[in-house]
Amino acid sequence: MAEIRSIRPHWAAKYEWSPEAKERNCWIDLYIHFTQRSKKAGGSSEKTGDSPEKPKRFVLRLRYKSDFETAGRLEAFVNPDNLEEEGSQYWPSGVTGFNSTNSPPTICLEGTWGFHSFHHKDRDGRRANLNKLLMEIQKCLNK
């Protein structure tokens, strides 16, 4: 799919996203690896003298169904060690816009199913850009 091939190689390398697409019968799953680089999870804490926590790894699965352009890409965080396992236990906690307690869990960022089909049904997803979405997710995790 052209959109998946458009992921910027510089950003993928810089943030160690390691994008991986798997074609299924009726959809395509895109897996993106994220490392939480905030002060809470392995960032610098020179001012406070606190020792930072170990960086946390997350894998986001974006599922592309035939209606993804209007409904958004269906989001789920999965087990980094077994991409077939999903659930709220694999979601980052305390991250603004990440709603792991919703049923199903959602991300409220333009381009996701949670944004276009759950939180903001009036907003069409056709203008949502994958690169922008991935950078927004990285930014949220880094706060």
C-alpha positions as CSV (number, residue, x, y, z in Angstrom):
1,M,0.0,0.0,0.0
2,A,1.4,3.4,-1.0
3,E,0.7,5.1,2.3
4,I,2.7,2.5,4.2
5,R,5.6,2.8,1.8
6,S,5.5,6.6,2.3
7,I,6.8,6.4,5.9
8,R,9.8,8.6,6.1
9,P,12.9,6.5,6.4
10,H,14.7,9.2,8.4
11,W,12.1,9.3,11.1
12,A,11.7,5.5,11.1
13,A,15.5,5.2,11.7
14,K,15.7,8.0,14.2
15,Y,12.9,6.7,16.4
16,E,13.6,3.0,15.7
17,W,10.0,2.4,14.5
18,S,10.9,-0.6,12.4
19,P,7.6,-0.6,10.4
20,E,6.4,-4.0,9.3
21,A,3.3,-4.7,7.2
22,K,1.4,-8.0,7.1
23,E,-1.3,-8.6,4.6
24,R,-4.3,-10.5,5.9
25,N,-7.4,-11.8,4.1
26,C,-9.5,-8.6,4.4
27,W,-7.0,-6.0,5.8
28,I,-3.4,-5.0,6.2
29,D,-1.8,-4.7,9.6
30,L,1.0,-2.2,10.1
31,Y,3.2,-2.7,13.1
32,I,5.2,0.3,14.4
33,H,7.7,-0.1,17.3
34,F,7.8,2.9,19.7
35,T,10.2,3.6,22.6
36,Q,8.9,5.9,25.3
37,R,11.6,8.5,25.7
38,S,10.1,10.7,28.4
39,K,11.8,11.7,31.6
40,K,9.5,9.2,33.3
41,A,10.8,6.5,31.1
42,G,14.5,6.8,30.4
43,G,14.9,10.4,29.5
44,S,17.4,12.8,31.0
45,S,16.7,14.0,34.6
46,E,19.8,16.1,35.3
47,K,17.8,18.9,37.0
48,T,16.2,16.7,39.6
49,G,19.0,14.2,40.2
50,D,16.4,11.4,39.9
51,S,17.5,8.3,38.1
52,P,15.2,7.8,35.1
53,E,13.2,4.6,34.6
54,K,14.2,2.2,31.8
55,P,12.7,3.2,28.5
56,K,9.5,1.4,27.7
57,R,8.8,-0.4,24.4
58,F,5.4,-0.5,22.7
59,V,4.2,-1.9,19.4
60,L,1.2,-0.2,17.8
61,R,-0.8,-2.1,15.3
62,L,-2.7,0.0,12.7
63,R,-5.2,-2.1,10.9
64,Y,-6.2,-0.9,7.4
65,K,-9.6,-2.0,6.4
66,S,-11.3,-1.0,3.2
67,D,-13.0,2.1,4.9
68,F,-9.8,3.3,6.6
69,E,-9.8,6.6,4.7
70,T,-13.0,7.7,6.3
71,A,-13.2,5.6,9.4
72,G,-9.5,5.8,10.4
73,R,-6.9,3.2,10.9
74,L,-8.0,0.8,13.7
75,E,-5.5,1.1,16.5
76,A,-4.3,-1.4,19.1
77,F,-1.1,-1.8,21.1
78,V,0.1,-5.4,21.0
79,N,2.6,-7.5,22.9
80,P,6.1,-6.5,21.7
81,D,7.2,-10.2,22.0
82,N,4.0,-11.7,20.3
83,L,2.3,-9.4,17.8
84,E,-0.8,-11.6,17.9
85,E,-1.6,-10.7,21.5
86,E,-3.5,-7.4,22.1
87,G,-5.1,-5.9,25.1
88,S,-5.2,-2.8,27.4
89,Q,-2.3,-4.2,29.4
90,Y,0.0,-3.4,26.4
91,W,-1.1,0.2,26.2
92,P,1.0,3.1,27.5
93,S,-0.5,4.5,30.7
94,G,-0.8,8.1,31.6
95,V,-0.4,9.4,28.0
96,T,-2.7,12.2,26.9
97,G,-5.0,11.1,24.2
98,F,-4.4,7.3,24.7
99,N,-7.7,5.9,26.2
100,S,-6.9,2.3,27.2
101,T,-10.0,2.1,29.4
102,N,-12.4,2.7,26.5
103,S,-14.0,-0.4,25.0
104,P,-12.3,-0.9,22.7
105,P,-9.2,1.2,23.7
106,T,-8.7,4.2,21.4
107,I,-6.2,6.9,20.5
108,C,-7.7,10.4,20.1
109,L,-5.4,11.6,17.3
110,E,-6.5,12.4,13.7
111,G,-6.0,9.3,11.5
112,T,-7.1,6.7,14.0
113,W,-10.3,4.8,14.2
114,G,-10.7,6.2,17.8
115,F,-10.6,9.7,16.5
116,H,-12.8,9.4,13.4
117,S,-15.3,6.7,14.5
118,F,-15.5,7.1,18.2
119,H,-14.5,10.6,19.5
120,H,-15.1,12.8,16.5
121,K,-17.5,11.0,14.1
122,D,-18.1,14.2,12.2
123,R,-14.4,14.5,11.1
124,D,-13.5,12.8,7.8
125,G,-10.3,10.8,7.9
126,R,-9.3,11.4,4.3
127,R,-6.9,14.2,5.1
128,A,-5.1,12.4,7.9
129,N,-1.5,11.7,7.1
130,L,0.3,8.6,8.3
131,N,3.7,10.3,8.9
132,K,2.0,13.1,10.9
133,L,0.1,10.5,13.0
134,L,3.3,8.6,13.8
135,M,5.1,11.8,14.8
136,E,2.1,12.8,17.0
137,I,2.1,9.4,18.7
138,Q,5.9,9.7,19.3
139,K,5.5,13.2,20.7
140,C,2.7,12.0,23.1
141,L,4.9,9.2,24.3
142,N,7.9,11.5,24.9
143,K,6.0,14.0,27.1
